[in-house]
Each structure stands twice: as structure tokens, then as C-alpha cells.
Amino acid sequence: MTISTLTSTEPDVAPVLPTRISVQPSATGVVVEMLDRGDFLAPRLLSIDGARVRIALVGCCAMLVAGDRLELDIAVGAGVELELVEPSGTVAYNARGGNASWTARVTVACGGVLRWQAAPLVISKGADLTRCITIDLAEGARAVLSEVVVLGRSGERGGALRSSQRVTYAAAPLLVEELYLADPELRSCPGILGDYRVIGTVAIFGHRPDTLPSPTATYLAGPGALARVLSHAAHTIEHEMDQWWQAWHR
């Protein structure tokens, strides 16, 4: 009798430990139900004021290198306002033929608010990063996000980035966006990035502002708006993006 043994040729993949945050309403205002450290980020409670909570996302180690799989789960309860603070930026390092991923999953209940002014994300030369953000807003919920993506450190052209963002409001699509910036030659074409390497974005979801703060801003088909600016250096857009943030984050 011959006994055959089947063996997998797939490499072993260590399970991912996501960072988990859950803030929910309570009789006194808010309760932090979950504040779980993940493989790469440790959430730190900064303050609670009534139904308002401030939480910092603190890096646990050097990231992102080849093989890193950062995952972040966030739940904001009804009537709760959560502000996320990032003390330092994130750098995707040279992957040397490998790749990394960054994934965030967010849910906001009716009357809840998420404010997330992210620190810059830098895509170093040789990096290969896939980033995915999904935000599910109940009817009456709101989210305001600000982000800066920098393709390359000083003197670098920058590696590959594939970024997707999916936002739903009351179970209906509000924003579906794919940014394919993996090919330096393609993204340098006119009508894409040209010779710019910095992308700044401020977006509001779940609320349609009365006015747009910039000619580069646009209303979404549903309740929301998005403003975006391109630049050669991150510091040159800080003032403009801060103005947008102040106009929309309240």
C-alpha cells in the first residue's frame, strides 16, 4: 500500500493581530469598550470630555517593511465623537521585492462622529504598499478625514502605492476611489500627477457643507465633499489643508 501525503507549498503566514478601538455611549457620556494593541499600533486614551474621546495611535515598532500587515478596526457608537491623533507619520520602507499592506475598517453609528487628521504617509524608494480604507456610516453619522501621501523621501522618486477607499452612508455608496500609483512612469503622465509627489486630501462624509473652501474641492453625489491638492513638498500645503480642516471638522 502506498500512502501519499499532501503538503502545502504556500509559505506560513503568521496571524495578524489588529488594533481595535470601540467607543460607545453610556449613561455618563461614553465608555471605551475596546482599546486593544495590535502588531503595529497601540491605541492610547488621551482624554474623555462628555461624549467626546481623544485617542492616540502610537507605533509599536519600525514599519512598514516587507511582510507587514497592519490592520485597524474602529467602531464609534451612537452620539459619540472620536478624534484620532497620530503623534508621528508612517513610512513604508524599501520592500526589496516584497510588499506590505495597511488596512482600516471603520463603522460609525447614528449621531456618531469620527475626526481623523492623519500624519503623513511616506512611500520610500523600493516600497510596495497596498492600502485599503472602508468606512460604513449609519444615517446621521459623520466622518472628517485629512491625509497627506508623500511619494519618496527627500531626493527619492518613491515606491509603489495602491490605495482604495470605500465609504458608504446609510448602506449606499458615497465614495468609491482607487488610486493606482504603482508605476512611476505612468503616474508621472500629464493628467495624473505629473512631476508632483505629494497628495493632500481633506474629506467630509455624512454632511454636505454649505460652501467649498477651495476651487479644488468638490461635492460628492451624496452628503459629503472632498478637497485635494498636489505639491512638490509636504510643508507647502500645510496651511491650505489646515484651513480646509478647520472649515469642515466641526
C-alpha positions as CSV (number, residue, x, y, z in Angstrom):
1,M,0.0,0.0,0.0
2,T,1.3,3.4,-0.9
3,I,0.3,6.3,1.3
4,S,0.5,9.8,-0.3
5,T,1.0,12.8,1.9
6,L,-0.1,16.2,0.6
7,T,2.0,19.1,1.6
8,S,1.3,22.8,1.0
9,T,3.8,24.8,-0.9
10,E,2.4,28.0,0.4
11,P,4.6,29.9,2.9
12,D,3.3,30.0,6.5
13,V,1.7,33.3,7.2
14,A,1.6,34.5,10.8
15,P,-1.9,35.6,12.0
16,V,-2.4,39.3,12.1
17,L,-3.2,41.0,15.4
18,P,-5.3,44.1,14.5
19,T,-5.5,47.2,16.6
20,R,-9.1,47.5,17.9
21,I,-10.9,50.6,19.2
22,S,-14.5,50.8,20.2
23,V,-16.1,53.8,21.9
24,Q,-19.8,53.5,22.9
25,P,-22.4,55.7,24.6
26,S,-23.0,55.4,28.3
27,A,-25.2,57.0,31.0
28,T,-22.4,59.4,31.8
29,G,-21.3,60.1,28.3
30,V,-19.0,57.5,26.8
31,V,-17.3,54.2,27.6
32,V,-14.2,52.9,25.9
33,E,-15.2,49.3,25.4
34,M,-12.1,48.2,23.4
35,L,-8.6,49.6,23.3
36,D,-6.5,46.7,22.0
37,R,-2.9,46.9,20.9
38,G,-2.2,45.3,17.6
39,D,1.0,44.2,15.9
40,F,2.0,47.7,14.8
41,L,-0.2,50.3,16.6
42,A,-1.0,50.8,20.3
43,P,-4.1,53.0,21.0
44,R,-3.6,55.4,23.9
45,L,-6.5,57.2,25.6
46,L,-5.8,60.9,25.8
47,S,-9.0,62.4,27.2
48,I,-12.7,62.0,27.7
49,D,-15.0,65.0,27.9
50,G,-18.6,64.1,28.0
51,A,-19.3,62.2,24.8
52,R,-16.0,63.3,23.2
53,V,-13.0,61.0,23.2
54,R,-9.4,61.6,22.0
55,I,-7.2,58.5,21.3
56,A,-3.6,58.4,20.0
57,L,-2.4,55.8,17.6
58,V,1.2,55.1,18.7
59,G,3.6,53.0,16.7
60,C,4.9,49.9,18.4
61,C,7.9,49.2,16.0
62,A,9.5,50.3,12.8
63,M,7.0,50.0,10.0
64,L,6.2,49.3,7.2
65,V,8.6,46.8,5.9
66,A,8.1,43.8,3.6
67,G,5.6,41.3,5.1
68,D,4.0,43.8,7.4
69,R,0.2,43.6,7.6
70,L,-1.2,46.5,9.6
71,E,-4.9,46.2,10.4
72,L,-7.1,48.7,12.3
73,D,-10.7,48.2,13.4
74,I,-12.6,51.2,14.7
75,A,-16.2,51.4,16.0
76,V,-17.9,54.7,17.0
77,G,-21.2,54.4,18.9
78,A,-24.3,56.5,18.6
79,G,-23.8,60.1,19.7
80,V,-20.1,59.5,20.4
81,E,-17.4,61.8,18.9
82,L,-14.0,60.2,18.4
83,E,-10.8,62.1,17.5
84,L,-7.8,60.1,16.4
85,V,-4.4,61.6,16.9
86,E,-1.2,60.4,15.2
87,P,2.0,61.6,17.0
88,S,4.2,60.6,14.1
89,G,3.9,59.7,10.5
90,T,4.2,56.3,8.8
91,V,7.0,55.3,6.4
92,A,6.7,52.4,4.0
93,Y,10.4,51.3,3.6
94,N,12.2,49.6,0.7
95,A,10.4,46.2,0.4
96,R,13.3,44.6,-1.5
97,G,10.9,42.7,-3.7
98,G,8.3,42.1,-1.0
99,N,5.2,44.1,-0.1
100,A,3.2,45.4,2.8
101,S,-0.4,46.3,3.5
102,W,-2.3,48.8,5.6
103,T,-6.0,48.2,6.2
104,A,-8.5,50.2,8.2
105,R,-12.2,49.3,8.8
106,V,-14.4,51.9,10.4
107,T,-18.1,51.9,11.4
108,V,-19.9,54.9,12.8
109,A,-23.4,54.7,14.3
110,C,-26.2,57.3,14.0
111,G,-25.2,60.6,15.6
112,G,-21.5,59.4,15.9
113,V,-18.6,61.4,14.6
114,L,-15.1,60.4,13.6
115,R,-12.3,63.0,13.2
116,W,-9.0,61.7,11.9
117,Q,-6.3,64.1,11.0
118,A,-3.6,61.6,9.9
119,A,0.1,62.2,10.0
120,P,1.9,61.9,6.6
121,L,2.3,58.6,4.9
122,V,5.7,58.4,3.1
123,I,6.3,55.8,0.4
124,S,10.1,55.3,0.2
125,K,12.0,54.2,-2.8
126,G,11.5,50.5,-3.3
127,A,8.4,50.3,-1.2
128,D,5.3,48.4,-2.3
129,L,2.3,49.2,-0.2
130,T,-1.4,48.3,-0.6
131,R,-3.7,50.5,1.5
132,C,-7.4,50.0,1.9
133,I,-9.9,52.1,4.0
134,T,-13.5,51.2,4.4
135,I,-15.9,53.4,6.3
136,D,-19.5,52.5,7.0
137,L,-21.6,55.4,8.2
138,A,-25.1,54.9,9.5
139,E,-27.7,57.6,8.6
140,G,-27.0,60.6,10.7
141,A,-23.3,59.7,11.2
142,R,-20.3,61.8,10.1
143,A,-16.6,61.4,9.4
144,V,-13.9,64.0,8.6
145,L,-10.5,62.8,7.4
146,S,-7.3,64.6,6.5
147,E,-4.3,62.8,5.0
148,V,-1.0,63.5,3.2
149,V,0.7,61.0,1.0
150,V,4.4,61.6,0.1
151,L,5.9,59.6,-2.8
152,G,9.5,59.3,-1.7
153,R,11.7,60.8,1.0
154,S,14.0,63.7,0.2
155,G,15.7,63.1,-3.1
156,E,13.7,59.9,-3.9
157,R,11.2,59.2,-6.5
158,G,9.1,56.9,-4.3
159,G,7.9,53.4,-4.5
160,A,4.6,51.8,-5.4
161,L,1.2,52.6,-3.8
162,R,-2.1,51.1,-4.5
163,S,-4.8,52.8,-2.4
164,S,-8.5,52.2,-2.3
165,Q,-11.2,53.9,-0.3
166,R,-14.8,52.8,0.1
167,V,-17.3,54.9,2.0
168,T,-21.0,54.1,2.5
169,Y,-23.7,56.2,4.0
170,A,-27.0,54.6,5.1
171,A,-25.8,51.5,3.3
172,A,-25.5,53.4,0.0
173,P,-22.1,54.0,-1.7
174,L,-20.9,57.6,-1.1
175,L,-17.3,57.4,-2.3
176,V,-15.5,54.6,-4.2
177,E,-12.0,55.6,-5.1
178,E,-9.0,53.7,-6.5
179,L,-5.6,55.3,-6.7
180,Y,-3.1,53.2,-8.7
181,L,0.3,54.9,-8.2
182,A,2.5,51.8,-8.6
183,D,4.2,52.7,-11.8
184,P,6.4,55.8,-11.5
185,E,6.3,56.4,-15.3
186,L,2.6,56.1,-15.5
187,R,1.8,58.3,-12.5
188,S,4.2,61.0,-13.9
189,C,2.0,61.4,-17.0
190,P,0.0,64.7,-17.5
191,G,-3.4,64.4,-16.0
192,I,-2.3,62.1,-13.2
193,L,0.5,63.5,-11.0
194,G,3.0,65.0,-13.5
195,D,6.1,65.9,-11.5
196,Y,4.2,66.3,-8.2
197,R,4.9,63.8,-5.4
198,V,2.7,65.0,-2.6
199,I,-1.1,64.4,-2.4
200,G,-3.1,66.2,0.3
201,T,-6.7,65.3,0.9
202,V,-9.4,66.5,3.3
203,A,-12.8,64.9,3.1
204,I,-16.1,65.1,4.9
205,F,-18.7,62.3,4.8
206,G,-22.2,62.3,6.1
207,H,-22.7,66.1,5.8
208,R,-22.9,68.4,2.9
209,P,-21.1,71.7,3.7
210,D,-22.7,75.0,2.7
211,T,-19.6,76.1,0.8
212,L,-16.4,74.6,-0.6
213,P,-13.2,76.0,0.9
214,S,-11.2,75.8,-2.3
215,P,-11.5,75.7,-6.1
216,T,-10.1,72.2,-6.0
217,A,-12.9,71.0,-3.7
218,T,-15.9,69.2,-5.0
219,Y,-19.2,67.9,-3.6
220,L,-19.9,64.2,-3.7
221,A,-23.2,62.8,-5.1
222,G,-24.4,62.2,-1.6
223,P,-23.8,64.1,1.7
224,G,-20.1,64.9,1.6
225,A,-17.3,66.8,-0.1
226,L,-13.6,66.3,-0.9
227,A,-10.8,68.7,-1.4
228,R,-7.4,67.7,-2.8
229,V,-4.1,69.5,-3.6
230,L,-0.9,68.4,-5.3
231,S,2.6,69.7,-4.4
232,H,6.3,69.1,-4.6
233,A,6.8,69.3,-0.8
234,A,4.5,68.4,2.1
235,H,5.2,71.6,4.1
236,T,3.9,73.8,1.3
237,I,0.3,72.6,1.7
238,E,0.1,72.5,5.5
239,H,-1.6,75.9,5.7
240,E,-4.1,75.3,3.0
241,M,-5.1,71.9,4.3
242,D,-5.4,73.2,7.9
243,Q,-7.9,75.8,6.6
244,W,-10.0,73.1,5.0
245,W,-9.8,71.0,8.2
246,Q,-11.0,73.9,10.3
247,A,-13.8,74.6,7.9
248,W,-15.1,71.0,7.9
249,H,-14.1,69.3,11.1
250,R,-16.6,70.9,13.5
